[in-house]
Amino acid sequence: MRLIVLLFLSVFALTLRAENINVTFVVADTHKSYFYNLVNDVNLAVAKSLGINLEIIHSDSDRFAHVSAIRKIVFRDKKPDYIIFRGFLGNIAKMFDILEQQKIKFITLEQDFTGKDYQFLGTPQQNYKYWMGQINYDDKAGGELLLQALIDAHFVRYPNKKMSITGIGGNTNDQAKNRQSSLDHFNAEKYHNKIHVNQVFLSNWRATQVEKLFSNIYKRYPHTTAYWCAGDQLALSVLKKHQETANTPILIGGFDWIPRMLRKIKTGELTASVGGHFVMVADALVKIIDYENGLNRFILPPFRKQFELITQENIDLYLHSIENSIWNEIDFNDFVFSKNDEHIELTVNNMINLHQKNSAVKTNRE
């Protein structure tokens, strides 16, 4: 009996600790960001489900504004237990030093540290014990996933026509370069030279830049049959300008799963979008609970999460889930490894499956 009581008290203590965890997420963008609105929609649902006090602060996408916002949080009288943020390159070690000195656990997003940064930082929990982990997605695999979706769509539509692909990239950072590597190192011989990659134009992630460039891009490559885009906003701009310029059928794909993009996929105006990474902060929150429960998943593989693909074949399921915010009806404790014998990785597909399963059980009971 004494053992049962001790076990109950241990579980109760862990539950109390989880309910009082204070986490601050610093968004490297404004409140107008379609993507981060989607991110935060899920974040709030997860935090509520897991009993986490989540604070969301928007900085600008400018590195200096982002760092300034983090510094203000760090030197508050009441500091959060964890800070989640995107680690911009350049003098990032100074920020890590401050967080380490203040003994605030932190998790970084969407950034691989290489070169001199890697020499100073190392890997999570190596040189900085309060750097709990990174939540990164495999951008190289994501770029290949999008490219393959466009290729498949082309040969369904034009079985005997050579494919001509033009890329609309982001900028020169590692994230953009990794996504674009699928075009830079494309193996034409694999497809018996029936596919040609024209060129990758950099947009600095700005849709307005795409609109300015498009006329010259189209004049240079008028026979383009598919546009590979590093982001959904870029893809939407390509669609707009192409319709104004040529108004002929075209294949266009992007990244992020923003709602406007998904609705265009449903109508057939756009082809595919790679995404699912809007659960990156939610994944960090789930792993925080595991860490508090004694399971350090931050240093366990896989170290890069995989993107998911939306095309017209599965658009209805995903669009319904996103537009109806099904996350608010999910118990995210089911994704906490330390609480379950069956370990389910947090992905959008798994959330949808869990929601359908729970809905079916509820219907049967009624």
Contacts in CASP RR format, 6 or more apart in sequence:
PFRMAT RR
TARGET T0000
AUTHOR 0000-0000-0000
METHOD contacts of the structure
MODEL  1
MRLIVLLFLSVFALTLRAENINVTFVVADTHKSYFYNLVNDVNLAVAKSL
GINLEIIHSDSDRFAHVSAIRKIVFRDKKPDYIIFRGFLGNIAKMFDILE
QQKIKFITLEQDFTGKDYQFLGTPQQNYKYWMGQINYDDKAGGELLLQAL
IDAHFVRYPNKKMSITGIGGNTNDQAKNRQSSLDHFNAEKYHNKIHVNQV
FLSNWRATQVEKLFSNIYKRYPHTTAYWCAGDQLALSVLKKHQETANTPI
LIGGFDWIPRMLRKIKTGELTASVGGHFVMVADALVKIIDYENGLNRFIL
PPFRKQFELITQENIDLYLHSIENSIWNEIDFNDFVFSKNDEHIELTVNN
MINLHQKNSAVKTNRE
14 292 0 8 1.000
14 293 0 8 1.000
17 292 0 8 1.000
18 50 0 8 1.000
18 51 0 8 1.000
18 52 0 8 1.000
18 289 0 8 1.000
18 292 0 8 1.000
18 293 0 8 1.000
19 51 0 8 1.000
19 52 0 8 1.000
20 53 0 8 1.000
21 51 0 8 1.000
21 52 0 8 1.000
21 53 0 8 1.000
21 81 0 8 1.000
21 82 0 8 1.000
21 288 0 8 1.000
21 289 0 8 1.000
21 292 0 8 1.000
22 52 0 8 1.000
22 53 0 8 1.000
22 55 0 8 1.000
22 80 0 8 1.000
22 81 0 8 1.000
22 82 0 8 1.000
23 47 0 8 1.000
23 52 0 8 1.000
23 53 0 8 1.000
23 54 0 8 1.000
23 55 0 8 1.000
23 80 0 8 1.000
23 81 0 8 1.000
23 82 0 8 1.000
23 83 0 8 1.000
23 84 0 8 1.000
23 285 0 8 1.000
23 288 0 8 1.000
24 54 0 8 1.000
24 55 0 8 1.000
24 56 0 8 1.000
24 57 0 8 1.000
24 73 0 8 1.000
24 80 0 8 1.000
24 82 0 8 1.000
24 83 0 8 1.000
24 84 0 8 1.000
25 40 0 8 1.000
25 43 0 8 1.000
25 54 0 8 1.000
25 55 0 8 1.000
25 56 0 8 1.000
25 57 0 8 1.000
25 83 0 8 1.000
25 84 0 8 1.000
25 85 0 8 1.000
25 281 0 8 1.000
26 57 0 8 1.000
26 59 0 8 1.000
26 66 0 8 1.000
26 69 0 8 1.000
26 70 0 8 1.000
26 73 0 8 1.000
26 83 0 8 1.000
26 84 0 8 1.000
26 85 0 8 1.000
26 86 0 8 1.000
27 33 0 8 1.000
27 36 0 8 1.000
27 39 0 8 1.000
27 40 0 8 1.000
27 56 0 8 1.000
27 57 0 8 1.000
27 58 0 8 1.000
27 59 0 8 1.000
28 59 0 8 1.000
28 60 0 8 1.000
28 61 0 8 1.000
28 66 0 8 1.000
28 85 0 8 1.000
28 86 0 8 1.000
28 88 0 8 1.000
29 35 0 8 1.000
29 36 0 8 1.000
29 58 0 8 1.000
29 59 0 8 1.000
29 60 0 8 1.000
29 61 0 8 1.000
30 58 0 8 1.000
30 60 0 8 1.000
30 61 0 8 1.000
31 37 0 8 1.000
31 58 0 8 1.000
34 233 0 8 1.000
34 256 0 8 1.000
34 258 0 8 1.000
34 259 0 8 1.000
34 260 0 8 1.000
35 232 0 8 1.000
35 256 0 8 1.000
35 258 0 8 1.000
35 278 0 8 1.000
36 58 0 8 1.000
38 257 0 8 1.000
38 258 0 8 1.000
38 259 0 8 1.000
38 278 0 8 1.000
38 322 0 8 1.000
39 278 0 8 1.000
39 280 0 8 1.000
39 281 0 8 1.000
40 56 0 8 1.000
41 325 0 8 1.000
41 327 0 8 1.000
42 278 0 8 1.000
42 279 0 8 1.000
42 281 0 8 1.000
42 282 0 8 1.000
42 327 0 8 1.000
43 54 0 8 1.000
43 56 0 8 1.000
43 281 0 8 1.000
43 282 0 8 1.000
43 285 0 8 1.000
44 54 0 8 1.000
44 56 0 8 1.000
45 282 0 8 1.000
45 325 0 8 1.000
45 327 0 8 1.000
45 328 0 8 1.000
45 330 0 8 1.000
45 332 0 8 1.000
46 52 0 8 1.000
46 282 0 8 1.000
46 285 0 8 1.000
46 286 0 8 1.000
46 327 0 8 1.000
46 332 0 8 1.000
47 53 0 8 1.000
47 54 0 8 1.000
47 285 0 8 1.000
49 330 0 8 1.000
49 331 0 8 1.000
49 332 0 8 1.000
49 333 0 8 1.000
50 285 0 8 1.000
50 286 0 8 1.000
50 289 0 8 1.000
50 332 0 8 1.000
50 333 0 8 1.000
50 336 0 8 1.000
52 285 0 8 1.000
52 288 0 8 1.000
52 289 0 8 1.000
54 285 0 8 1.000
55 80 0 8 1.000
57 69 0 8 1.000
57 73 0 8 1.000
59 65 0 8 1.000
59 66 0 8 1.000
59 68 0 8 1.000
59 69 0 8 1.000
59 70 0 8 1.000
60 66 0 8 1.000
63 88 0 8 1.000
63 90 0 8 1.000
66 85 0 8 1.000
66 86 0 8 1.000
66 87 0 8 1.000
66 88 0 8 1.000
67 88 0 8 1.000
67 95 0 8 1.000
70 83 0 8 1.000
70 85 0 8 1.000
70 95 0 8 1.000
71 95 0 8 1.000
71 98 0 8 1.000
73 79 0 8 1.000
73 80 0 8 1.000
73 83 0 8 1.000
74 83 0 8 1.000
74 98 0 8 1.000
74 99 0 8 1.000
74 102 0 8 1.000
74 104 0 8 1.000
75 102 0 8 1.000
79 102 0 8 1.000
79 104 0 8 1.000
80 104 0 8 1.000
81 104 0 8 1.000
81 105 0 8 1.000
82 104 0 8 1.000
82 105 0 8 1.000
82 106 0 8 1.000
82 107 0 8 1.000
82 132 0 8 1.000
82 288 0 8 1.000
83 99 0 8 1.000
83 104 0 8 1.000
83 105 0 8 1.000
83 106 0 8 1.000
83 107 0 8 1.000
84 106 0 8 1.000
84 107 0 8 1.000
84 108 0 8 1.000
84 109 0 8 1.000
84 281 0 8 1.000
84 284 0 8 1.000
85 106 0 8 1.000
85 107 0 8 1.000
85 108 0 8 1.000
85 109 0 8 1.000
86 108 0 8 1.000
86 109 0 8 1.000
86 110 0 8 1.000
86 111 0 8 1.000
87 95 0 8 1.000
87 108 0 8 1.000
87 109 0 8 1.000
87 110 0 8 1.000
87 111 0 8 1.000
88 111 0 8 1.000
89 111 0 8 1.000
89 113 0 8 1.000
89 117 0 8 1.000
89 173 0 8 1.000
90 117 0 8 1.000
92 113 0 8 1.000
92 117 0 8 1.000
92 121 0 8 1.000
93 117 0 8 1.000
93 120 0 8 1.000
93 121 0 8 1.000
96 106 0 8 1.000
96 121 0 8 1.000
96 128 0 8 1.000
96 131 0 8 1.000
99 106 0 8 1.000
99 128 0 8 1.000
99 130 0 8 1.000
99 131 0 8 1.000
100 128 0 8 1.000
100 129 0 8 1.000
100 130 0 8 1.000
100 131 0 8 1.000
103 130 0 8 1.000
104 130 0 8 1.000
105 130 0 8 1.000
105 132 0 8 1.000
106 130 0 8 1.000
106 131 0 8 1.000
106 132 0 8 1.000
107 131 0 8 1.000
107 132 0 8 1.000
107 133 0 8 1.000
107 134 0 8 1.000
107 135 0 8 1.000
107 284 0 8 1.000
107 287 0 8 1.000
107 288 0 8 1.000
107 298 0 8 1.000
108 131 0 8 1.000
108 133 0 8 1.000
108 134 0 8 1.000
108 135 0 8 1.000
109 134 0 8 1.000
109 135 0 8 1.000
109 136 0 8 1.000
109 280 0 8 1.000
109 281 0 8 1.000
109 284 0 8 1.000
110 135 0 8 1.000
110 136 0 8 1.000
110 137 0 8 1.000
110 175 0 8 1.000
110 277 0 8 1.000
110 280 0 8 1.000
111 134 0 8 1.000
111 136 0 8 1.000
111 174 0 8 1.000
111 175 0 8 1.000
112 134 0 8 1.000
112 136 0 8 1.000
112 174 0 8 1.000
113 121 0 8 1.000
113 122 0 8 1.000
114 174 0 8 1.000
120 127 0 8 1.000
121 127 0 8 1.000
121 128 0 8 1.000
121 131 0 8 1.000
124 131 0 8 1.000
124 132 0 8 1.000
124 133 0 8 1.000
124 134 0 8 1.000
124 298 0 8 1.000
124 299 0 8 1.000
125 131 0 8 1.000
125 132 0 8 1.000
125 133 0 8 1.000
125 296 0 8 1.000
125 298 0 8 1.000
125 299 0 8 1.000
132 288 0 8 1.000
132 291 0 8 1.000
132 298 0 8 1.000
133 298 0 8 1.000
133 299 0 8 1.000
134 303 0 8 1.000
135 280 0 8 1.000
135 281 0 8 1.000
135 283 0 8 1.000
135 284 0 8 1.000
135 305 0 8 1.000
136 303 0 8 1.000
136 304 0 8 1.000
136 305 0 8 1.000
137 277 0 8 1.000
137 280 0 8 1.000
137 304 0 8 1.000
137 305 0 8 1.000
137 306 0 8 1.000
137 307 0 8 1.000
138 304 0 8 1.000
138 305 0 8 1.000
138 306 0 8 1.000
138 307 0 8 1.000
139 174 0 8 1.000
139 175 0 8 1.000
139 178 0 8 1.000
139 179 0 8 1.000
140 178 0 8 1.000
140 179 0 8 1.000
140 181 0 8 1.000
140 182 0 8 1.000
141 306 0 8 1.000
141 307 0 8 1.000
142 179 0 8 1.000
142 182 0 8 1.000
142 255 0 8 1.000
142 274 0 8 1.000
142 306 0 8 1.000
142 307 0 8 1.000
143 178 0 8 1.000
143 179 0 8 1.000
143 180 0 8 1.000
143 181 0 8 1.000
143 182 0 8 1.000
143 228 0 8 1.000
143 255 0 8 1.000
143 274 0 8 1.000
143 307 0 8 1.000
144 182 0 8 1.000
145 274 0 8 1.000
145 307 0 8 1.000
145 309 0 8 1.000
146 182 0 8 1.000
146 228 0 8 1.000
146 253 0 8 1.000
146 254 0 8 1.000
146 255 0 8 1.000
146 272 0 8 1.000
146 273 0 8 1.000
146 274 0 8 1.000
146 309 0 8 1.000
147 165 0 8 1.000
147 182 0 8 1.000
147 183 0 8 1.000
147 186 0 8 1.000
147 228 0 8 1.000
149 253 0 8 1.000
149 271 0 8 1.000
149 272 0 8 1.000
149 274 0 8 1.000
149 309 0 8 1.000
149 311 0 8 1.000
150 165 0 8 1.000
150 226 0 8 1.000
150 228 0 8 1.000
150 251 0 8 1.000
150 253 0 8 1.000
150 271 0 8 1.000
150 272 0 8 1.000
151 163 0 8 1.000
151 191 0 8 1.000
151 195 0 8 1.000
151 226 0 8 1.000
153 226 0 8 1.000
153 251 0 8 1.000
153 271 0 8 1.000
153 272 0 8 1.000
153 311 0 8 1.000
154 161 0 8 1.000
154 163 0 8 1.000
154 225 0 8 1.000
154 226 0 8 1.000
154 251 0 8 1.000
155 163 0 8 1.000
157 249 0 8 1.000
157 251 0 8 1.000
158 225 0 8 1.000
161 225 0 8 1.000
162 194 0 8 1.000
162 195 0 8 1.000
162 196 0 8 1.000
163 191 0 8 1.000
163 194 0 8 1.000
163 195 0 8 1.000
163 196 0 8 1.000
163 225 0 8 1.000
163 226 0 8 1.000
164 196 0 8 1.000
164 198 0 8 1.000
164 221 0 8 1.000
164 223 0 8 1.000
164 224 0 8 1.000
164 225 0 8 1.000
164 226 0 8 1.000
165 183 0 8 1.000
165 195 0 8 1.000
165 196 0 8 1.000
165 197 0 8 1.000
165 198 0 8 1.000
165 224 0 8 1.000
165 225 0 8 1.000
165 226 0 8 1.000
165 227 0 8 1.000
165 228 0 8 1.000
166 197 0 8 1.000
166 198 0 8 1.000
166 199 0 8 1.000
166 200 0 8 1.000
166 201 0 8 1.000
166 217 0 8 1.000
166 221 0 8 1.000
166 224 0 8 1.000
166 226 0 8 1.000
166 227 0 8 1.000
166 228 0 8 1.000
167 180 0 8 1.000
167 183 0 8 1.000
167 197 0 8 1.000
167 198 0 8 1.000
167 199 0 8 1.000
167 200 0 8 1.000
167 201 0 8 1.000
167 227 0 8 1.000
167 228 0 8 1.000
167 229 0 8 1.000
168 200 0 8 1.000
168 201 0 8 1.000
168 203 0 8 1.000
168 210 0 8 1.000
168 227 0 8 1.000
168 228 0 8 1.000
168 229 0 8 1.000
168 230 0 8 1.000
168 234 0 8 1.000
168 235 0 8 1.000
168 238 0 8 1.000
169 176 0 8 1.000
169 179 0 8 1.000
169 180 0 8 1.000
169 200 0 8 1.000
169 201 0 8 1.000
169 202 0 8 1.000
169 203 0 8 1.000
169 229 0 8 1.000
169 230 0 8 1.000
169 231 0 8 1.000
169 234 0 8 1.000
170 176 0 8 1.000
170 179 0 8 1.000
170 180 0 8 1.000
170 202 0 8 1.000
170 203 0 8 1.000
170 204 0 8 1.000
170 205 0 8 1.000
170 230 0 8 1.000
170 231 0 8 1.000
170 234 0 8 1.000
171 202 0 8 1.000
171 203 0 8 1.000
171 204 0 8 1.000
171 205 0 8 1.000
172 202 0 8 1.000
176 202 0 8 1.000
176 205 0 8 1.000
176 230 0 8 1.000
179 230 0 8 1.000
179 255 0 8 1.000
180 200 0 8 1.000
180 230 0 8 1.000
182 228 0 8 1.000
183 197 0 8 1.000
183 200 0 8 1.000
183 228 0 8 1.000
184 200 0 8 1.000
186 195 0 8 1.000
186 197 0 8 1.000
188 195 0 8 1.000
188 196 0 8 1.000
188 197 0 8 1.000
198 220 0 8 1.000
198 221 0 8 1.000
198 224 0 8 1.000
199 220 0 8 1.000
199 221 0 8 1.000
201 213 0 8 1.000
201 217 0 8 1.000
203 209 0 8 1.000
203 210 0 8 1.000
203 213 0 8 1.000
203 230 0 8 1.000
203 234 0 8 1.000
205 230 0 8 1.000
205 231 0 8 1.000
205 233 0 8 1.000
205 234 0 8 1.000
207 233 0 8 1.000
207 234 0 8 1.000
207 236 0 8 1.000
207 237 0 8 1.000
208 237 0 8 1.000
210 234 0 8 1.000
210 237 0 8 1.000
210 238 0 8 1.000
210 241 0 8 1.000
211 237 0 8 1.000
211 240 0 8 1.000
211 241 0 8 1.000
214 237 0 8 1.000
214 238 0 8 1.000
214 241 0 8 1.000
214 242 0 8 1.000
214 245 0 8 1.000
215 241 0 8 1.000
215 245 0 8 1.000
218 224 0 8 1.000
218 241 0 8 1.000
218 242 0 8 1.000
218 245 0 8 1.000
218 246 0 8 1.000
224 250 0 8 1.000
225 250 0 8 1.000
225 251 0 8 1.000
226 250 0 8 1.000
226 251 0 8 1.000
226 252 0 8 1.000
226 253 0 8 1.000
226 271 0 8 1.000
227 235 0 8 1.000
227 238 0 8 1.000
227 242 0 8 1.000
227 250 0 8 1.000
227 251 0 8 1.000
227 252 0 8 1.000
227 253 0 8 1.000
228 253 0 8 1.000
228 254 0 8 1.000
229 235 0 8 1.000
229 238 0 8 1.000
229 252 0 8 1.000
229 253 0 8 1.000
229 254 0 8 1.000
229 255 0 8 1.000
230 254 0 8 1.000
230 255 0 8 1.000
231 254 0 8 1.000
231 255 0 8 1.000
231 256 0 8 1.000
232 254 0 8 1.000
232 255 0 8 1.000
232 256 0 8 1.000
232 257 0 8 1.000
232 258 0 8 1.000
232 260 0 8 1.000
232 261 0 8 1.000
232 273 0 8 1.000
233 256 0 8 1.000
233 258 0 8 1.000
234 254 0 8 1.000
235 252 0 8 1.000
235 253 0 8 1.000
235 254 0 8 1.000
235 261 0 8 1.000
235 270 0 8 1.000
235 273 0 8 1.000
236 260 0 8 1.000
236 261 0 8 1.000
236 264 0 8 1.000
236 270 0 8 1.000
238 252 0 8 1.000
239 250 0 8 1.000
239 252 0 8 1.000
239 264 0 8 1.000
239 269 0 8 1.000
239 270 0 8 1.000
242 248 0 8 1.000
242 250 0 8 1.000
242 252 0 8 1.000
251 271 0 8 1.000
252 270 0 8 1.000
252 271 0 8 1.000
253 270 0 8 1.000
253 271 0 8 1.000
253 272 0 8 1.000
253 273 0 8 1.000
254 261 0 8 1.000
254 272 0 8 1.000
254 273 0 8 1.000
254 274 0 8 1.000
255 273 0 8 1.000
255 274 0 8 1.000
255 275 0 8 1.000
255 307 0 8 1.000
256 273 0 8 1.000
256 275 0 8 1.000
256 277 0 8 1.000
256 278 0 8 1.000
257 273 0 8 1.000
257 275 0 8 1.000
257 276 0 8 1.000
257 278 0 8 1.000
257 310 0 8 1.000
257 318 0 8 1.000
257 322 0 8 1.000
259 319 0 8 1.000
259 322 0 8 1.000
259 323 0 8 1.000
261 270 0 8 1.000
261 273 0 8 1.000
262 273 0 8 1.000
262 310 0 8 1.000
262 315 0 8 1.000
262 318 0 8 1.000
262 319 0 8 1.000
262 322 0 8 1.000
263 319 0 8 1.000
264 270 0 8 1.000
265 271 0 8 1.000
265 272 0 8 1.000
265 273 0 8 1.000
265 310 0 8 1.000
265 311 0 8 1.000
265 312 0 8 1.000
265 315 0 8 1.000
266 312 0 8 1.000
266 315 0 8 1.000
266 316 0 8 1.000
266 319 0 8 1.000
268 312 0 8 1.000
271 311 0 8 1.000
271 312 0 8 1.000
272 309 0 8 1.000
272 310 0 8 1.000
272 311 0 8 1.000
273 309 0 8 1.000
273 310 0 8 1.000
274 307 0 8 1.000
274 308 0 8 1.000
274 309 0 8 1.000
274 310 0 8 1.000
275 307 0 8 1.000
275 308 0 8 1.000
275 309 0 8 1.000
275 310 0 8 1.000
275 348 0 8 1.000
276 307 0 8 1.000
276 308 0 8 1.000
276 347 0 8 1.000
276 348 0 8 1.000
277 305 0 8 1.000
277 307 0 8 1.000
278 348 0 8 1.000
279 346 0 8 1.000
279 347 0 8 1.000
279 348 0 8 1.000
279 351 0 8 1.000
280 305 0 8 1.000
282 332 0 8 1.000
282 346 0 8 1.000
283 305 0 8 1.000
283 346 0 8 1.000
285 332 0 8 1.000
286 332 0 8 1.000
286 335 0 8 1.000
286 336 0 8 1.000
286 346 0 8 1.000
287 297 0 8 1.000
287 298 0 8 1.000
289 336 0 8 1.000
289 338 0 8 1.000
289 339 0 8 1.000
290 296 0 8 1.000
290 297 0 8 1.000
290 336 0 8 1.000
290 337 0 8 1.000
290 338 0 8 1.000
291 297 0 8 1.000
291 298 0 8 1.000
293 336 0 8 1.000
293 338 0 8 1.000
293 339 0 8 1.000
294 338 0 8 1.000
295 337 0 8 1.000
295 338 0 8 1.000
297 337 0 8 1.000
305 347 0 8 1.000
306 347 0 8 1.000
308 347 0 8 1.000
308 348 0 8 1.000
308 349 0 8 1.000
310 318 0 8 1.000
317 352 0 8 1.000
318 348 0 8 1.000
318 352 0 8 1.000
321 348 0 8 1.000
321 351 0 8 1.000
321 352 0 8 1.000
321 355 0 8 1.000
326 351 0 8 1.000
326 352 0 8 1.000
326 355 0 8 1.000
327 351 0 8 1.000
329 355 0 8 1.000
329 358 0 8 1.000
330 351 0 8 1.000
330 354 0 8 1.000
330 355 0 8 1.000
330 358 0 8 1.000
331 358 0 8 1.000
332 346 0 8 1.000
333 339 0 8 1.000
333 340 0 8 1.000
334 340 0 8 1.000
334 344 0 8 1.000
334 354 0 8 1.000
335 344 0 8 1.000
335 345 0 8 1.000
335 346 0 8 1.000
335 350 0 8 1.000
337 343 0 8 1.000
344 350 0 8 1.000
344 354 0 8 1.000
END
